[in-house]
């Protein structure tokens, strides 16, 4: 299947509501495209498991 979006290595995205639902899946998709993703959420505990330290690739 062809890629709809080109790779976005090094670009930055800000996603609000990124801890669950559509926001969560948006974060995953953007990260897979190579973007640095800043996640805005009020649900701190659920987002901690997605944090990747700088320099560590997931």
N, C-alpha and C positions, 0 to 999 in steps of 0.2 A: 504494500500500500504506500503511495507517495506521501511525503510529509507535506502537510498543509502550511506549516510555519517553518521558516528557515531557522537554523540554530541562532541563538542569541548570546553567544559566549561573552561574558563580561558586562552585559547590559544589566540594569537594575530595575526591578518591579516592586511596587508597593501594593500589597493586597490587604484590604481591611476585612475583618471577619474570616481570617484564614485558618482558624482552629478547627472548623468542621463544615460540613455541607459543601456547597458550591465553592466557597472560598478555599477550603482545604484542597479540593481537587484542582482548582486553579493554581494554587501554590505548587502542587506536585508537578503539574504540566509545565509550568514556567521553569521550574528547577531542572526538569529533564531536558529542556531546550538549552540549558546552560546559563540561565540567568541567576543573578544574586537576588534573592527574594527577601524583602522586609515584610514581616507579618504583623499586622495590627489586630489585636484581640483583647478582650477582657477576660478570656478563659485561660489564665496563665498555666495552670497545672496540665491541661491537655496539650498545650503547645510545646512544653519543655521536651517531650520525646522526639520532636522533629528538628531540634536545634543541632546543627553540624558546626563544630568548631572551625575557625578559619584554617585553611590549609589542608583540611581533611575532606576528601571527595566521597560522596555517598554512592 
